[in-house]
Each structure stands twice: as C-alpha cells, then as structure tokens.
C-alpha cells in the first residue's frame, strides 16, 4: 500500500519549492549584476586616492594607474583559484601591456606568504599588499559576496566595465580587452 501525501504536505512542498525558486532567481540576478556592471559605471569617489604597500616597501598609488585600461585582481595565496589564475593574468599582462593595458594584483594577504608565493610563481605585473582591508575596496567595486578571486576591468576613462567573482582565464580577459577596443 503506497502512502499518498496529504494536501497539506503537497501545499507545503510547493510553497517551499516556489520560495526556493524565487531565492535562487534573486541570487542569480545578483550574481549576474555583479559580473556585468552597467556600461561606464563610475568608480567609488576615493578610488584613485588609495595606496598600498609593495614587497619592495614603496607605496603603490592607484592615481599612477589613471588614464589607461586597468585589470585589477583581488587574490590571496591561500585561495586555490587565485593561485591557478595567476599565470593567466601574467599572460594577459605580457600580451596587452604593449597596447597600454595595465594589470594590478591586490593581495588580501600578508607580505611573507605573498613573497614566498611570488618566489615560486613570479609575475611581471605589480602586486600591492592590500591585506584584509582590501576586502573593503573589493566590496566597494561590487564584490558583495566578499569572495576571491575577484577581478574588475576599468577603462581608460576610469569607468568600471567588467567584474567577475571567481577565476578568470586568458581568453575571457582577451575578450574583455577586445570589447573595449
């Protein structure tokens, strides 16, 4: 003999399923919005005034990067997808730097692990030491989840054009660059 679910159980299941669908739809729309800002979205007012230490001990001023396209990547040595994408970011830097593109990595990490990581996996683009305070800048740029890696593309006029939570790869970055050309 099979047990038939009661009307109440079916109604409860349908309600939970509907709410889950709404929540999932909201989550998906938030994720899509965080990946694709409106064209030319302005940066936070104090963005270009920020500065970060470097492993060399000199400050890195974001203002020195104004006026050219910038790929900004938030990462950490303890983040496996961040570690995996570093060679892709370096490849993008090598390929597009001659065309005026800049890449900046902001490490949400301490200087010792960053130094050790870069000794094993060197990159040719600058790395700033944002520490855990870098998460505030990341959030101001649209990283509502606070996860890593997080990348943003800023055009030469200083407008936010792309953002992505999660690892990226050379072909995706190349498409971003070509879309701005």
C-alpha positions in Angstrom: 0.0 0.0 0.0 1.5 3.3 -1.0 1.1 6.4 1.1 -0.4 9.4 -0.6 0.9 12.7 0.5 -1.7 14.9 2.2 -2.9 18.1 0.6 -1.2 20.0 3.4 2.2 18.2 2.7 1.8 18.9 -1.1 1.0 22.6 -0.4 4.0 22.9 1.9 6.3 21.3 -0.6 5.0 23.6 -3.4 5.4 26.7 -1.2 9.0 25.7 -0.3 9.8 24.9 -3.9 8.4 28.2 -5.0 10.3 30.2 -2.4 13.5 28.4 -3.2 13.0 29.2 -6.9 12.4 32.9 -6.0 15.5 32.9 -3.8 17.6 31.2 -6.5 16.3 33.6 -9.1 17.2 36.6 -6.9 20.7 35.1 -6.2 21.3 34.5 -9.9 20.2 38.1 -10.7 22.6 39.5 -8.1 25.5 37.4 -9.4 24.7 38.5 -13.0 24.6 42.1 -11.8 27.9 41.7 -10.0 29.6 40.3 -13.2 28.2 42.9 -15.6 28.0 46.4 -14.3 26.1 49.0 -16.3 28.3 50.3 -19.1 30.5 53.0 -17.7 29.6 52.6 -14.1 31.6 55.1 -12.1 34.2 54.1 -9.6 33.9 54.9 -5.9 34.8 58.6 -5.3 38.0 57.9 -3.4 39.2 55.0 -5.7 42.2 56.8 -7.2 43.4 58.2 -3.8 44.0 54.7 -2.5 47.6 53.4 -2.0 49.1 50.1 -1.0 52.4 48.9 0.2 54.5 46.7 -2.1 57.0 44.0 -1.3 59.8 46.5 -2.2 58.5 48.7 0.6 57.5 51.5 -1.7 53.9 52.7 -1.9 51.8 51.9 -4.9 49.4 54.8 -5.6 46.4 54.0 -7.7 46.5 57.5 -9.1 49.6 56.5 -11.0 47.5 54.0 -13.0 44.9 56.5 -14.2 44.4 57.1 -17.9 44.9 53.6 -19.2 42.8 50.5 -19.1 43.4 48.6 -15.8 42.7 45.0 -14.9 42.5 44.8 -11.1 42.6 41.4 -9.5 42.0 40.7 -5.8 43.7 37.5 -4.7 45.3 35.6 -1.9 48.0 32.9 -1.6 45.6 30.6 0.4 43.0 30.7 -2.4 43.4 27.8 -4.9 41.5 29.5 -7.8 43.6 32.7 -7.2 46.8 30.7 -7.4 45.6 28.9 -10.5 44.7 32.1 -12.4 48.0 34.0 -11.7 49.8 32.6 -14.8 46.7 33.6 -16.9 46.8 37.2 -15.6 50.5 37.3 -16.3 49.9 36.0 -19.8 47.3 38.8 -20.3 49.7 41.4 -19.0 52.5 40.3 -21.3 50.2 40.2 -24.3 48.3 43.5 -23.7 50.8 45.8 -21.9 52.3 46.9 -25.3 48.8 48.2 -26.1 48.7 50.3 -23.0 46.9 47.8 -20.7 47.8 47.5 -17.0 47.3 44.7 -14.6 47.5 45.1 -10.8 47.2 42.3 -8.3 46.0 43.3 -4.8 46.9 40.6 -2.3 44.4 40.1 0.5 47.2 38.5 2.4 50.3 39.3 4.4 53.7 40.1 3.0 55.5 36.9 3.9 53.1 34.5 2.1 53.0 36.8 -0.9 56.8 37.0 -1.1 57.1 33.2 -0.8 54.4 32.6 -3.4 55.9 35.1 -5.9 59.3 33.5 -5.4 57.8 30.2 -6.8 55.3 31.8 -9.3 56.8 35.2 -10.4 54.6 37.6 -12.3 55.6 40.7 -14.3 52.8 42.9 -13.2 52.8 44.9 -9.9 51.4 43.4 -6.7 50.0 45.6 -3.9 49.7 44.4 -0.4 46.1 45.2 0.5 45.8 42.9 3.5 42.4 42.0 4.8 41.4 45.7 4.5 41.5 45.2 0.7 38.1 43.4 1.1 36.5 46.8 1.7 37.7 48.1 -1.7 36.7 44.9 -3.3 33.2 45.3 -1.9 33.0 48.9 -3.0 33.7 47.7 -6.5 30.8 45.2 -6.4 32.1 42.1 -4.6 29.0 41.7 -2.5 29.9 38.2 -1.5 33.4 39.1 -0.4 34.9 36.1 -2.2 38.2 35.6 -4.1 39.4 35.8 -6.7 37.6 39.0 -7.8 38.6 40.9 -10.9 37.4 44.2 -12.3 38.1 45.9 -15.6 38.4 49.7 -15.6 38.6 51.6 -18.9 40.9 54.5 -19.7 38.3 57.0 -18.7 38.1 55.5 -15.2 34.8 53.6 -15.6 34.0 50.1 -14.3 33.3 47.9 -17.4 33.5 44.3 -16.1 33.6 42.5 -12.9 33.9 38.8 -12.1 33.8 36.7 -9.0 35.9 33.6 -9.4 38.9 32.6 -11.5 39.3 34.0 -15.0 41.4 32.9 -17.9 43.3 34.4 -20.8 40.6 34.0 -23.4 38.0 35.7 -21.2 40.3 38.6 -20.5 41.2 38.9 -24.1 37.5 39.2 -25.0 37.2 41.9 -22.3 40.1 43.8 -23.8 38.7 43.5 -27.4 35.3 44.7 -26.3 36.9 48.0 -25.2 39.0 48.4 -28.4 
